[in-house]
Amino acid sequence: MIIGSVLMVPGIIGALAVLGTHLPRLSQLLASDRTTVILLLGLAVVGAIVLTVGMVADVVVPAFSPEIAREHYGSLGTIIACFGTAVIAANLLTLPYVLVVAARRPGEAFVLSAGGLVLSVLTLDGCLIGVVFLRIILPHVLAWRELGLTSANFWGMVRLGIGVGAVVVLGSAALEAALGAIGVQQTQEQMFSGVVGAPLGQFIGVFIAGAVIAPICEEIFFRGFVFTVVRQTHGIFAAFVISAVLFALAHANLQAFIPILFIAVVFAYVYSRTGSLVPSMVAHGMNNALALAALYFSHPH
């Protein structure tokens, strides 16, 4: 993984130079030397391949060797490998859909339809659970219950989750309003524009995927897996920081980074105090459900 990352650095710089984006002087310099440009891009490709192979190997190989699986299972490299493998696998699974849609709508901006959103959620969240199973559960590093999947005091945890959901909904709304006051506008509506105007049946599919399946799978990965293994190996402070930042980055929405970070910290705190993922799953589902319902029903159909 380290070798792949090192090889990619000069390639990425070269690619930016070729595009002339943010590095105009370097672009002019390299424009006169096509061989250098090709070499740098080649290094980027090789680096990406090595990095990908390394990440996948870090997930798959330990699945069949408990001894290897217990080595560095809570390291940042392992966590990045698990997340990266899930993202790569999900993108490969959705690639045929993207290619078909692009072929049917040449020249048009690509927008995920309601069906495309459901497919994206199912593939990514399914892959997140898959890597946790392969890297942690199958080689018996930890059991599901040690990742917070417990039915102890279930209804009490559900009630707690409803209260936590109210806190994160109000808190994130306040943060979004504060960001809006300084000119940082939220873009969630643009990201989920495929939901707007969709038939009710399709919206229900998106709702189930976004407000039921996604909260369950994401809580298992980010709190159950990431927070737990980092706390066991590096302490609770590192667990809060790494799980929250990775959760916020995973949403690929810079404008919403701070509100999502706030939500992640609250969920991690509740999980650290209860040892159960039920409250954060319920709260996560509430937050997503209200956001999707507000987006859909605020537009005429």
N, C-alpha and C positions, 0 to 999 in steps of 0.2 A: 504493500500500500504506500509506504514512504517513497519507494523508488518511482512509482507511478505519479505521485504528487510532484516530485522533483522534476520529472521529465515534462510534466504538463506546464510548468511555470513559464519557461521560455517560449513554448508554443502558444500559450495564451497571449503573451505580450506581442508575439509576432502577428497573431490573428488580429489583435486590436490595431496594430500598426497598419496592417493591410487595409482594414476598414477605415482607417483614418479617424477613429473615434477616440477622442480625449488624448491622443498621442500624435498630433500632426507632425512634429519634428521627426519623431522616430519613423513615422510612415514615409516621409520624404527620403529619409536615409535608406530605408529598406527597399523603396521602390526602384532604386538603381541596382539592386542586387537580388534578382529573382531566385537565385539558388539559395540564398540565406532564408528568404521567405518560405520556400518549399521545405527546407530543412527544419525550420521552426514549427511549421504546421505538422510536419511528419512527427516531430518529437511530441507534439500535443496529442496526436492520434495514438502513438505508441504508449504515451503516458496514460491516456484515458483507458486503453485496453488493459495495461498492467494494473492500474488502480481498480478497475472493475473486477478483474480476475482475483486480485487480492482480497477485495471485499467479499465476494461470493465464497471464496475458499475459507475465509474467516468464519463464515456462517455454516457452510456445508460440512467441512472436514470435522469440526468438533462434534457434530451431531452423532457421529458414529464412534466417538472415543471420549468417554466420560473424563478420563485423565486430562486430555487436551482441553476439553470443554471448561474445566474448572480453572484453567490458567487464564488469567487476565479477563475473566468474564465481565468484570465491571469497569474495564479500562475505557477511556474515551475512544480509542481506536476500534474496539469491539462494538461500541454503541454506534459509531459512525458507519461501520461496516454493515451492521444490521439494518440501519435506516437506509443507507445507500442501496443495499441489495433489494430491499422492499420497493424503493422508488424505481430502480432499474427494471425489476420484474414487472411492476405495474405498468410502466411505460411500454414495455414490449408487448404486454397483453392488450393494451388499448391502441397500439399502433395501427393494426388493421382497420379499426373503426375510424381513426383520424384520416388515414389514407383514402378510405372510401368517401368520407364526407368532403374532403378536399377535392377529390376527383369530380364529385357531383356539383361542386360549387366553385369552379375555377375563377380566380380573381377576386373572390369575396373574402372578407375578413372571417377568420375561423371563430365561431362562437359555439360553445357546448350547448347542445339542446338538453331538454329535461332528461331524455334517455341517456345522453352522453354523460351528464352529471352523475346519474345513478351508476353507470358503468365505471366511471372514474372512482367513485367512493368505494364500490364493492371490490374493485381490483386492488386499490392501494391499501385499504384497511384489511382485506383478506391477506395481502402479502405481509403486512405488519404483524399480524397474528402468526402467519407462517414462519417468519424468521424467529420469533420468540419461541415457537414450538421447537424448531430445529436446533437453535443455539442453546436454549435453557431447559426446556421441558423434556425433550427426548433423551438427552444424555444425563438427566436426573441432577442437574445443577441445582435447580429449585423446583418446587411443585407449584401448581396453579394457586393453591391456597396461600402460599408464601408470597405470591404476587398480588394478594388482596382479593382474590376471588373466594369469598366466604359468605355463607348465608347466616352467620351469627347475628342475632338481633336485626334481622332483615328489615322489618317494617320500621324499626327505630332509625335505621340507616336511611331508609327512604324518606322519612320525615325530615331528617337532618339534611338530606340532599335537596329537598324542596326549599328549605331555608337558605342553604348555600347558593342555590340557583337564584333566589331573589337578590342575594348580595352581589353576585357576579353580574347579573343583568343590570342592576342599578349602578354598580360601580363602573362597569365598562361603558355604560351610557354616559356617565358623568365624565369619564376620561375622553370619550369621543367628542363630547360637547366642548371640553376644554381645548382639545386639539383643533377642533373646528374654529374656535375663537382666535387661534393664532395662524389660521390659514391651512391647516393640515386636514384635508377633506377625505372622508372614508370612501373606499372604492368597492365595498362588498357587493353593492347592487350591480356594479358593472361585471364583477366576476361571476355572479349568478343570474345574469340577464336572461339566460335560457329558460329560467323558471317563469319569468314574467310572460303572461299571455298563453301559457301552456294549458291544455285541457285539465280539468280537475283530476282526472284519473292519473295523468302523468305527474301532477303536483304531489299527489298522495305517494307515488313511488319515490319521488325526490325526498319527501318528508320522512318516510320510513328510513331511507338510506341515510339522510343527514341528521335526523333527530333521534334515531334508535340505534342503527348499526354503527355509524361513525363514532358516537360517544362511547359505546361499549368497547370497540376495538382500539380506539385512540387512548382511552384510559388504561387499558391493559398494557399498551406499549409504553406510553410516556410516564405514567405514574407506577403501574404495576412492575414493569420491567426496568425502565431507565432509572427512575427514582430509587427503587429498591436496590438494584445492584450497585449503583454509585454510593448510596448510603452505607452499604455493607463494606465497600472497599475504600472509599475516600471520605466518608463522613457526611453528616446531614447537610452542612452548608453547601458543599459541592453538589449534593443531590438536588437541592433546591435550584441552584444556578443552572446546572447542566440540563435538567429536565425541563425547566421553564423556558430557557433560551431556545433549546431544540424544538420545543412545542411551538413557540412563536415563529421561529424561522421556517418550520415545516409548512406553515400556512401561506408562505410566499406572498405576504401582503405587508409591505413596509409601512404604509400609512396606519395599519391596525396593529403594528408590532407592540406598542405599549399596552393597549387594552388586552390583547391576547396574553401578553406576559403577566399582567395582573391576574387574569383568570387562571393561568397555569400555576402561579404561586399560591393562590387560594386553594386550588384543588390539591396541590402537593401538601399544603399544611393540613388540610382536613384528612387526607390519606395518612399522613405521618402520625396524626393523633388517634385515628380510629383503626388503622390496619385493614380497612375495608375500602374497596373501590366503588361500592354501591352509592355512597353519597355523591362522589364526583361524577359517576355515570348519570345519576338522576339530574344533577345540576347542569352538567354538560348538555344533556338532552333538552332540558328546559331552555337553556340559552339558544341552542340551535333551532328549536321548535318555534320560539317566539320570533327569532330573526327571519326564518323562512316564511312564517305566516304573515308577518308584517310586510315582507317584500311582495308576496303573492297577492294578498287581499287589498293592498294599497293601490293596486292598478285595476282598471276596468277590464272585464272579460266578456 
